[in-house]
Amino acid sequence: MKEKFDEDYVAALQRIESAEADSIRLRNSTRKPRYRLAQVPRKNSGDYVETFWTMAQMVDDNPLLDACIGKFMECFPSVTLIPEARRRLMNLVSLGLAVVHDDRILLTASGRRFVGSRDTTLLCALFLERIEGAVEAQQMFRQGLETTEIKIRLMSHPELEVSATQCDLLLRWFERLDLST
């Protein structure tokens, strides 16, 4: 009888452990990926909405990735290295405005909507939804924390992997999109 009890007990524990593992896998698989940012190229105004609208238009007009990178470097002459131009252009991918497939970069439905509207609200929503640390920073701003405290908390946040540079870029976005109020 004792042996049967032990076997039933072990089997029950294995089912519980298996169910917990399945639950964790499911929870992780349904989480949307969150992306990091590269530095935003500078236009005269420093307006992020205008800059991203220009970048999205480039993609719409030049779907071949190499051609788009060339146009990007013409439009933003301070970016002189191809790898840097590519990294900055990939902000469109991080925000969900574009996707890269083989040697092409294509606008998503959100990207096409943004090109047609220059909608700041759309850009802000994509930023908050897709960028690592954005939601957490927004919550901290709503709590009334100062920027320096937010940076410290983001860098030490147990679920985020946000460097000092990423914090600076993230906080600059909040300032430029007027999300810190």
C-alpha positions in Angstrom: 0.0 0.0 0.0 2.8 2.4 0.9 4.5 1.7 -2.5 1.3 2.5 -4.4 0.9 5.7 -2.4 4.5 6.8 -3.2 4.0 6.1 -6.9 0.7 8.1 -7.0 2.3 10.9 -5.1 5.3 11.0 -7.4 3.0 10.9 -10.5 0.9 13.7 -9.1 4.0 15.9 -8.5 5.2 15.2 -12.0 1.9 16.3 -13.5 2.0 19.5 -11.4 5.6 20.2 -12.4 4.7 19.5 -16.1 1.6 21.8 -15.9 3.7 24.6 -14.3 6.3 24.3 -17.0 3.6 24.3 -19.7 2.1 27.4 -18.1 5.5 29.2 -18.0 6.2 28.3 -21.7 2.7 29.5 -22.7 3.1 32.7 -20.8 6.5 33.4 -22.3 5.4 32.5 -25.8 2.5 34.9 -25.7 4.6 37.8 -24.5 5.3 40.2 -27.3 9.0 40.8 -28.0 10.4 44.1 -26.8 13.0 45.9 -28.8 15.9 48.2 -28.1 16.4 51.6 -29.8 19.3 52.9 -31.8 20.1 56.6 -31.8 17.7 58.6 -33.9 19.3 60.5 -36.8 19.1 64.2 -36.5 17.2 66.5 -38.8 17.3 70.3 -38.4 14.2 70.4 -36.1 15.0 67.4 -34.0 11.3 66.4 -34.3 11.1 62.6 -33.9 7.7 62.4 -35.7 9.1 64.2 -38.7 12.3 62.2 -38.7 10.4 58.8 -38.6 7.9 60.0 -41.2 10.9 60.8 -43.5 12.5 57.4 -42.8 9.2 55.6 -43.4 8.7 57.4 -46.7 12.3 56.3 -47.7 11.3 52.7 -47.1 8.1 53.1 -49.1 10.0 54.6 -52.0 13.1 52.3 -51.8 12.1 48.8 -50.7 15.6 47.4 -51.6 17.4 47.6 -48.3 20.8 48.7 -49.7 19.1 51.4 -51.8 17.2 52.5 -48.7 20.4 52.7 -46.7 22.0 54.8 -49.4 19.0 57.2 -49.4 19.1 57.3 -45.6 22.8 58.4 -45.7 22.0 61.1 -48.3 19.1 62.4 -46.1 21.1 62.2 -42.9 24.7 63.2 -43.9 26.0 63.0 -40.4 25.6 59.2 -40.6 28.6 58.3 -42.7 29.0 54.5 -42.0 26.7 51.9 -43.6 26.4 49.8 -40.4 25.4 52.8 -38.4 22.9 53.8 -41.0 21.4 50.3 -41.0 21.2 50.3 -37.2 19.4 53.6 -37.1 17.1 52.6 -39.9 16.2 49.5 -38.0 14.4 51.7 -35.5 11.5 51.4 -37.9 11.6 47.6 -37.4 11.8 48.0 -33.6 8.8 50.2 -33.7 6.8 47.9 -35.9 6.7 50.3 -38.8 8.7 48.1 -41.1 9.9 44.5 -41.6 13.0 43.2 -43.3 12.7 40.2 -45.6 15.7 39.0 -47.5 17.2 42.1 -49.1 14.0 44.2 -48.8 12.6 46.5 -46.2 8.8 46.9 -46.3 6.4 49.0 -44.4 3.9 47.2 -42.2 0.2 48.2 -42.0 1.2 50.5 -39.1 4.0 51.9 -41.2 1.7 52.7 -44.1 -0.8 54.3 -41.8 2.0 56.4 -40.3 3.2 57.5 -43.7 -0.3 58.6 -44.6 -1.1 60.4 -41.3 2.1 61.4 -39.5 0.1 60.4 -36.4 2.0 61.1 -33.3 -0.4 59.0 -31.2 0.4 56.0 -33.4 4.1 56.5 -33.0 3.7 56.9 -29.2 1.6 53.8 -28.9 4.1 51.7 -30.9 6.9 53.1 -28.8 5.2 52.1 -25.5 4.1 48.7 -26.8 7.3 47.5 -28.4 10.3 49.2 -26.8 12.1 47.6 -23.8 11.6 49.7 -20.7 9.1 52.1 -22.2 6.0 51.0 -20.2 8.0 50.8 -17.0 9.4 54.3 -17.5 6.0 55.6 -18.2 4.7 54.2 -14.9 7.6 55.8 -13.1 6.9 59.2 -14.8 3.3 58.9 -13.6 4.5 58.3 -10.1 6.2 61.6 -10.3 9.8 60.3 -10.2 12.6 62.5 -11.6 14.5 61.4 -14.7 17.7 60.5 -12.8 15.7 58.2 -10.5 13.9 56.6 -13.4 17.2 55.9 -15.1 18.6 54.2 -11.9 15.5 52.1 -11.5 15.3 51.0 -15.1 19.0 49.9 -15.1 18.4 47.9 -11.9 15.0 46.5 -12.9 15.1 42.7 -12.5 13.1 42.0 -15.7 14.8 44.5 -18.0 18.2 44.5 -19.6 18.6 48.2 -20.1 22.0 49.8 -20.3 22.8 53.4 -19.4 22.9 54.2 -23.1 19.5 52.6 -23.7 18.1 54.5 -20.7 19.3 57.8 -22.2 17.8 57.0 -25.6 14.5 55.9 -23.9 14.3 59.0 -21.8 15.1 61.2 -24.8 12.1 59.6 -26.6 9.9 60.5 -23.7 11.0 64.1 -23.9 10.7 64.4 -27.7 7.3 62.7 -27.8 6.1 64.6 -24.8 5.3 61.4 -22.9 7.0 62.4 -19.6 4.1 64.4 -18.3 
